[in-house]
């Protein structure tokens, strides 16, 4: 079953729920394994979003430092 594209917030919220359910226990081993596997998928989705955000921030910072500001122009 393919995972639909989730936003960071959706994936994180579901991951929190998965962790809470795992910590609560009470399920079967198979249920725990399924939750763990879903958690791994959700963690990868979150990491993908965070990595993309880091790249965007780094790019914005690099362009800001390489572009002279108006106050730097000499007349």
MOPAC internal coordinates of N, CA, C and O (Angstrom, degrees):
PM7 1SCF
backbone

  N    0.0000 0     0.00 0     0.00 0    0    0    0
  C    1.4575 1     0.00 0     0.00 0    1    0    0
  C    1.5231 1   108.94 1     0.00 0    2    1    0
  O    1.2310 1   120.40 1   -56.66 1    3    2    1
  N    1.3091 1   116.84 1   123.34 1    3    2    1
  C    1.4615 1   121.38 1  -179.56 1    5    3    2
  C    1.5191 1   110.15 1   -75.78 1    6    5    3
  O    1.2310 1   121.48 1   -37.70 1    7    6    5
  N    1.3227 1   114.76 1   142.30 1    7    6    5
  C    1.4591 1   119.91 1   177.50 1    9    7    6
  C    1.5225 1   108.39 1   -83.68 1   10    9    7
  O    1.2310 1   120.12 1   -54.71 1   11   10    9
  N    1.3304 1   117.38 1   125.29 1   11   10    9
  C    1.4645 1   118.29 1   176.48 1   13   11   10
  C    1.5272 1   109.03 1   -64.94 1   14   13   11
  O    1.2310 1   121.29 1   -28.03 1   15   14   13
  N    1.3122 1   115.13 1   151.97 1   15   14   13
  C    1.4619 1   118.59 1   179.29 1   17   15   14
  C    1.5289 1   108.85 1   -62.67 1   18   17   15
  O    1.2310 1   121.57 1   -53.97 1   19   18   17
  N    1.3065 1   114.60 1   126.03 1   19   18   17
  C    1.4540 1   121.05 1  -179.74 1   21   19   18
  C    1.5148 1   109.77 1  -112.88 1   22   21   19
  O    1.2310 1   120.82 1   -30.60 1   23   22   21
  N    1.3024 1   116.05 1   149.40 1   23   22   21
  C    1.4587 1   119.22 1   171.04 1   25   23   22
  C    1.5249 1   107.50 1   -73.06 1   26   25   23
  O    1.2310 1   120.74 1   -13.85 1   27   26   25
  N    1.3161 1   116.19 1   166.15 1   27   26   25
  C    1.4582 1   120.29 1   176.48 1   29   27   26
  C    1.5242 1   110.15 1   -57.44 1   30   29   27
  O    1.2310 1   121.07 1   134.19 1   31   30   29
  N    1.3208 1   115.56 1   -45.81 1   31   30   29
  C    1.4609 1   120.72 1  -176.59 1   33   31   30
  C    1.5252 1   111.52 1   -63.05 1   34   33   31
  O    1.2310 1   120.24 1   139.51 1   35   34   33
  N    1.3339 1   117.15 1   -40.49 1   35   34   33
  C    1.4597 1   120.74 1   178.73 1   37   35   34
  C    1.5299 1   110.91 1   -65.63 1   38   37   35
  O    1.2310 1   120.86 1   133.88 1   39   38   37
  N    1.3280 1   115.96 1   -46.12 1   39   38   37
  C    1.4643 1   120.34 1  -179.12 1   41   39   38
  C    1.5246 1   110.72 1   -64.14 1   42   41   39
  O    1.2310 1   120.27 1   138.61 1   43   42   41
  N    1.3232 1   117.09 1   -41.39 1   43   42   41
  C    1.4608 1   120.77 1  -179.56 1   45   43   42
  C    1.5268 1   110.95 1   -65.63 1   46   45   43
  O    1.2310 1   120.36 1   136.93 1   47   46   45
  N    1.3290 1   116.92 1   -43.07 1   47   46   45
  C    1.4629 1   120.52 1  -179.92 1   49   47   46
  C    1.5320 1   110.58 1   -62.95 1   50   49   47
  O    1.2310 1   120.55 1   137.58 1   51   50   49
  N    1.3145 1   116.56 1   -42.42 1   51   50   49
  C    1.4596 1   119.16 1   178.83 1   53   51   50
  C    1.5297 1   110.56 1   -67.72 1   54   53   51
  O    1.2310 1   120.42 1   142.11 1   55   54   53
  N    1.3217 1   116.81 1   -37.89 1   55   54   53
  C    1.4647 1   120.55 1   178.01 1   57   55   54
  C    1.5304 1   110.79 1   -62.32 1   58   57   55
  O    1.2310 1   120.32 1   137.60 1   59   58   57
  N    1.3183 1   116.99 1   -42.40 1   59   58   57
  C    1.4673 1   120.69 1   176.92 1   61   59   58
  C    1.5283 1   109.70 1   -59.32 1   62   61   59
  O    1.2310 1   120.43 1   136.91 1   63   62   61
  N    1.3154 1   116.79 1   -43.09 1   63   62   61
  C    1.4619 1   120.98 1   179.19 1   65   63   62
  C    1.5266 1   111.11 1   -63.07 1   66   65   63
  O    1.2310 1   120.38 1   137.48 1   67   66   65
  N    1.3223 1   116.88 1   -42.52 1   67   66   65
  C    1.4610 1   121.22 1   179.16 1   69   67   66
  C    1.5233 1   110.26 1   -61.57 1   70   69   67
  O    1.2310 1   120.48 1   134.25 1   71   70   69
  N    1.3187 1   116.70 1   -45.75 1   71   70   69
  C    1.4648 1   120.52 1   179.48 1   73   71   70
  C    1.5220 1   111.04 1   -61.52 1   74   73   71
  O    1.2310 1   120.41 1   136.31 1   75   74   73
  N    1.3107 1   116.83 1   -43.69 1   75   74   73
  C    1.4687 1   120.21 1   178.63 1   77   75   74
  C    1.5217 1   111.48 1   -60.18 1   78   77   75
  O    1.2310 1   120.75 1   138.06 1   79   78   77
  N    1.3259 1   116.18 1   -41.94 1   79   78   77
  C    1.4643 1   119.91 1   179.53 1   81   79   78
  C    1.5198 1   111.39 1   -66.74 1   82   81   79
  O    1.2310 1   120.49 1   140.48 1   83   82   81
  N    1.3323 1   116.68 1   -39.52 1   83   82   81
  C    1.4618 1   119.46 1   177.12 1   85   83   82
  C    1.5242 1   111.56 1   -64.99 1   86   85   83
  O    1.2310 1   120.83 1   137.51 1   87   86   85
  N    1.3307 1   116.02 1   -42.49 1   87   86   85
  C    1.4616 1   120.01 1  -179.91 1   89   87   86
  C    1.5261 1   111.96 1   -66.13 1   90   89   87
  O    1.2310 1   119.99 1   147.89 1   91   90   89
  N    1.3266 1   117.63 1   -32.11 1   91   90   89
  C    1.4575 1   121.48 1  -179.92 1   93   91   90
  C    1.5252 1   111.32 1   -70.02 1   94   93   91
  O    1.2310 1   121.05 1   150.37 1   95   94   93
  N    1.3351 1   115.60 1   -29.63 1   95   94   93
  C    1.4639 1   119.31 1   179.68 1   97   95   94
  C    1.5125 1   111.79 1    67.59 1   98   97   95
  O    1.2310 1   121.41 1    18.45 1   99   98   97
  N    1.3242 1   114.91 1  -161.55 1   99   98   97
  C    1.4570 1   119.63 1   176.62 1  101   99   98
  C    1.5074 1   114.93 1    91.34 1  102  101   99
  O    1.2310 1   120.02 1   167.08 1  103  102  101
  N    1.3169 1   117.57 1   -12.92 1  103  102  101
  C    1.4545 1   119.64 1  -179.58 1  105  103  102
  C    1.5191 1   111.15 1   -93.28 1  106  105  103
  O    1.2310 1   121.61 1     0.67 1  107  106  105
  N    1.2985 1   114.52 1  -179.33 1  107  106  105
  C    1.4606 1   119.79 1   176.93 1  109  107  106
  C    1.5216 1   110.01 1   -79.89 1  110  109  107
  O    1.2310 1   121.04 1   -12.66 1  111  110  109
  N    1.3120 1   115.62 1   167.34 1  111  110  109
  C    1.4536 1   120.65 1   176.69 1  113  111  110
  C    1.5250 1   110.37 1   -60.43 1  114  113  111
  O    1.2310 1   120.36 1   138.06 1  115  114  113
  N    1.3159 1   116.91 1   -41.94 1  115  114  113
  C    1.4703 1   120.83 1   179.52 1  117  115  114
  C    1.5272 1   111.09 1   -62.21 1  118  117  115
  O    1.2310 1   120.18 1   138.97 1  119  118  117
  N    1.3209 1   117.26 1   -41.03 1  119  118  117
  C    1.4670 1   120.50 1   178.13 1  121  119  118
  C    1.5279 1   110.61 1   -64.88 1  122  121  119
  O    1.2310 1   120.63 1   138.36 1  123  122  121
  N    1.3100 1   116.39 1   -41.64 1  123  122  121
  C    1.4607 1   120.43 1   179.05 1  125  123  122
  C    1.5263 1   110.84 1   -63.64 1  126  125  123
  O    1.2310 1   120.57 1   138.03 1  127  126  125
  N    1.3255 1   116.51 1   -41.97 1  127  126  125
  C    1.4716 1   120.03 1   178.27 1  129  127  126
  C    1.5299 1   111.31 1   -64.11 1  130  129  127
  O    1.2310 1   120.52 1   138.84 1  131  130  129
  N    1.3191 1   116.61 1   -41.16 1  131  130  129
  C    1.4691 1   120.23 1   178.60 1  133  131  130
  C    1.5318 1   110.58 1   -64.06 1  134  133  131
  O    1.2310 1   120.80 1   138.54 1  135  134  133
  N    1.3222 1   116.07 1   -41.46 1  135  134  133
  C    1.4643 1   119.59 1   177.67 1  137  135  134
  C    1.5206 1   110.35 1   -64.21 1  138  137  135
  O    1.2310 1   120.21 1   136.84 1  139  138  137
  N    1.3181 1   117.21 1   -43.16 1  139  138  137
  C    1.4648 1   121.43 1   179.69 1  141  139  138
  C    1.5278 1   110.27 1   -59.77 1  142  141  139
  O    1.2310 1   120.74 1   133.96 1  143  142  141
  N    1.3285 1   116.20 1   -46.04 1  143  142  141
  C    1.4683 1   120.43 1   179.82 1  145  143  142
  C    1.5229 1   111.04 1   -62.54 1  146  145  143
  O    1.2310 1   120.26 1   138.55 1  147  146  145
  N    1.3128 1   117.12 1   -41.45 1  147  146  145
  C    1.4713 1   120.29 1   177.66 1  149  147  146
  C    1.5158 1   110.05 1   -64.29 1  150  149  147
  O    1.2310 1   120.63 1   140.37 1  151  150  149
  N    1.3199 1   116.40 1   -39.63 1  151  150  149
  C    1.4516 1   120.59 1   177.28 1  153  151  150
  C    1.5166 1   112.22 1   -60.91 1  154  153  151
  O    1.2310 1   120.47 1   139.42 1  155  154  153
  N    1.3203 1   116.71 1   -40.58 1  155  154  153
  C    1.4676 1   120.79 1   177.63 1  157  155  154
  C    1.5293 1   111.21 1   -61.26 1  158  157  155
  O    1.2310 1   120.60 1   136.70 1  159  158  157
  N    1.3252 1   116.46 1   -43.30 1  159  158  157
  C    1.4757 1   121.00 1   178.23 1  161  159  158
  C    1.5248 1   109.79 1   -62.54 1  162  161  159
  O    1.2310 1   120.55 1   133.86 1  163  162  161
  N    1.3132 1   116.56 1   -46.14 1  163  162  161
  C    1.4624 1   120.77 1  -178.84 1  165  163  162
  C    1.5237 1   111.36 1   -64.72 1  166  165  163
  O    1.2310 1   120.18 1   140.82 1  167  166  165
  N    1.3238 1   117.26 1   -39.18 1  167  166  165
  C    1.4638 1   120.51 1   177.92 1  169  167  166
  C    1.5251 1   110.83 1   -62.70 1  170  169  167
  O    1.2310 1   120.11 1   141.23 1  171  170  169
  N    1.3254 1   117.39 1   -38.77 1  171  170  169
  C    1.4704 1   120.97 1   178.19 1  173  171  170
  C    1.5249 1   110.99 1   -66.31 1  174  173  171
  O    1.2310 1   120.70 1   140.89 1  175  174  173
  N    1.3274 1   116.26 1   -39.11 1  175  174  173
  C    1.4686 1   119.95 1   177.87 1  177  175  174
  C    1.5265 1   109.57 1   -63.04 1  178  177  175
  O    1.2310 1   120.55 1   134.11 1  179  178  177
  N    1.3307 1   116.55 1   -45.89 1  179  178  177
  C    1.4676 1   120.47 1   178.71 1  181  179  178
  C    1.5265 1   110.51 1   -60.74 1  182  181  179
  O    1.2310 1   120.47 1   135.32 1  183  182  181
  N    1.3278 1   116.71 1   -44.68 1  183  182  181
  C    1.4646 1   120.26 1  -179.34 1  185  183  182
  C    1.5258 1   111.32 1   -62.85 1  186  185  183
  O    1.2310 1   120.43 1   142.33 1  187  186  185
  N    1.3294 1   116.78 1   -37.67 1  187  186  185
  C    1.4619 1   120.74 1   176.85 1  189  187  186
  C    1.5311 1   110.60 1   -59.65 1  190  189  187
  O    1.2310 1   120.60 1   132.59 1  191  190  189
  N    1.3347 1   116.46 1   -47.41 1  191  190  189
  C    1.4650 1   120.88 1   179.12 1  193  191  190
  C    1.5281 1   110.98 1   -61.94 1  194  193  191
  O    1.2310 1   120.45 1   137.17 1  195  194  193
  N    1.3354 1   116.75 1   -42.83 1  195  194  193
  C    1.4654 1   120.10 1  -179.32 1  197  195  194
  C    1.5219 1   111.61 1   -66.53 1  198  197  195
  O    1.2310 1   120.38 1   140.47 1  199  198  197
  N    1.3263 1   116.87 1   -39.53 1  199  198  197
  C    1.4644 1   120.32 1   177.78 1  201  199  198
  C    1.5297 1   110.76 1   -63.55 1  202  201  199
  O    1.2310 1   120.78 1   137.39 1  203  202  201
  N    1.3326 1   116.11 1   -42.61 1  203  202  201
  C    1.4700 1   120.24 1   178.63 1  205  203  202
  C    1.5264 1   111.09 1   -63.98 1  206  205  203
  O    1.2310 1   120.52 1   140.82 1  207  206  205
  N    1.3206 1   116.61 1   -39.18 1  207  206  205
  C    1.4656 1   120.22 1   178.48 1  209  207  206
  C    1.5275 1   110.36 1   -65.18 1  210  209  207
  O    1.2310 1   120.17 1   139.08 1  211  210  209
  N    1.3278 1   117.27 1   -40.92 1  211  210  209
  C    1.4671 1   121.29 1   178.53 1  213  211  210
  C    1.5267 1   110.75 1   -61.45 1  214  213  211
  O    1.2310 1   120.45 1   137.52 1  215  214  213
  N    1.3130 1   116.74 1   -42.48 1  215  214  213
  C    1.4687 1   120.73 1   178.21 1  217  215  214
  C    1.5244 1   110.42 1   -62.16 1  218  217  215
  O    1.2310 1   120.21 1   135.92 1  219  218  217
  N    1.3284 1   117.20 1   -44.08 1  219  218  217
  C    1.4685 1   120.49 1   178.62 1  221  219  218
  C    1.5208 1   111.43 1   -61.75 1  222  221  219
  O    1.2310 1   120.48 1   137.39 1  223  222  221
  N    1.3404 1   116.69 1   -42.61 1  223  222  221
  C    1.4670 1   119.90 1   178.55 1  225  223  222
  C    1.5210 1   111.51 1   -64.87 1  226  225  223
  O    1.2310 1   120.42 1   134.86 1  227  226  225
  N    1.3190 1   116.80 1   -45.14 1  227  226  225
  C    1.4584 1   120.58 1   179.42 1  229  227  226
  C    1.5258 1   111.34 1   -61.46 1  230  229  227
  O    1.2310 1   120.71 1   139.70 1  231  230  229
  N    1.3355 1   116.25 1   -40.30 1  231  230  229
  C    1.4634 1   120.76 1   178.70 1  233  231  230
  C    1.5232 1   110.60 1   -65.31 1  234  233  231
  O    1.2310 1   120.48 1   136.58 1  235  234  233
  N    1.3175 1   116.68 1   -43.42 1  235  234  233
  C    1.4700 1   120.35 1   179.43 1  237  235  234
  C    1.5252 1   110.70 1   -63.83 1  238  237  235
  O    1.2310 1   120.22 1   138.13 1  239  238  237
  N    1.3202 1   117.19 1   -41.87 1  239  238  237
  C    1.4677 1   120.50 1   178.85 1  241  239  238
  C    1.5188 1   111.10 1   -65.79 1  242  241  239
  O    1.2310 1   120.38 1   139.21 1  243  242  241
  N    1.3163 1   116.89 1   -40.79 1  243  242  241
  C    1.4606 1   120.54 1  -179.69 1  245  243  242
  C    1.5195 1   110.95 1   -65.41 1  246  245  243
  O    1.2310 1   120.18 1   139.48 1  247  246  245
  N    1.3326 1   117.27 1   -40.52 1  247  246  245
  C    1.4611 1   119.35 1  -179.81 1  249  247  246
  C    1.5227 1   110.87 1   -70.73 1  250  249  247
  O    1.2310 1   120.41 1   148.70 1  251  250  249
  N    1.3234 1   116.83 1   -31.30 1  251  250  249
  C    1.4591 1   120.53 1   178.72 1  253  251  250
  C    1.5288 1   110.49 1   -68.91 1  254  253  251
  O    1.2310 1   119.99 1   140.07 1  255  254  253
  N    1.3013 1   117.63 1   -39.93 1  255  254  253
  C    1.4629 1   120.05 1  -177.76 1  257  255  254
  C    1.5205 1   112.27 1   -79.56 1  258  257  255
  O    1.2310 1   119.80 1   158.40 1  259  258  257
  N    1.3370 1   117.99 1   -21.60 1  259  258  257
  C    1.4597 1   119.43 1  -179.86 1  261  259  258
  C    1.5242 1   112.88 1   -92.86 1  262  261  259
  O    1.2310 1   119.78 1   169.57 1  263  262  261
  N    1.3331 1   118.03 1   -10.43 1  263  262  261
  C    1.4537 1   121.87 1   179.60 1  265  263  262
  C    1.5275 1   109.15 1  -103.19 1  266  265  263
  O    1.2310 1   120.43 1   -60.87 1  267  266  265
  N    1.3509 1   116.77 1   119.13 1  267  266  265
  C    1.4637 1   117.85 1  -179.84 1  269  267  266
  C    1.5330 1   110.41 1   -66.27 1  270  269  267
  O    1.2310 1   121.02 1   -36.61 1  271  270  269
  N    1.3015 1   115.65 1   143.39 1  271  270  269
  C    1.4574 1   120.21 1   177.75 1  273  271  270
  C    1.5246 1   109.62 1   -80.49 1  274  273  271
  O    1.2310 1   120.41 1   -12.88 1  275  274  273
  N    1.3168 1   116.81 1   167.12 1  275  274  273
  C    1.4655 1   121.10 1  -179.66 1  277  275  274
  C    1.5179 1   111.55 1   -60.84 1  278  277  275
  O    1.2310 1   119.87 1   147.21 1  279  278  277
  N    1.3112 1   117.85 1   -32.79 1  279  278  277
  C    1.4577 1   122.05 1   179.70 1  281  279  278
  C    1.5135 1   112.98 1   -70.63 1  282  281  279
  O    1.2310 1   120.44 1   163.06 1  283  282  281
  N    1.3441 1   116.76 1   -16.94 1  283  282  281
  C    1.4604 1   120.21 1  -179.89 1  285  283  282
  C    1.5259 1   112.56 1   -86.54 1  286  285  283
  O    1.2310 1   119.68 1   166.35 1  287  286  285
  N    1.3298 1   118.21 1   -13.65 1  287  286  285
  C    1.4645 1   121.11 1  -177.78 1  289  287  286
  C    1.5162 1   110.44 1   -71.24 1  290  289  287
  O    1.2310 1   120.69 1   -45.93 1  291  290  289
  N    1.3328 1   116.28 1   134.07 1  291  290  289
  C    1.4583 1   122.33 1   178.56 1  293  291  290
  C    1.5200 1   109.28 1   -94.93 1  294  293  291
  O    1.2310 1   119.98 1   -43.55 1  295  294  293
  N    1.3124 1   117.65 1   136.45 1  295  294  293
  C    1.4711 1   121.54 1   179.78 1  297  295  294
  C    1.4849 1   110.24 1   -97.71 1  298  297  295
  O    1.2310 1   120.10 1   180.00 1  299  298  297

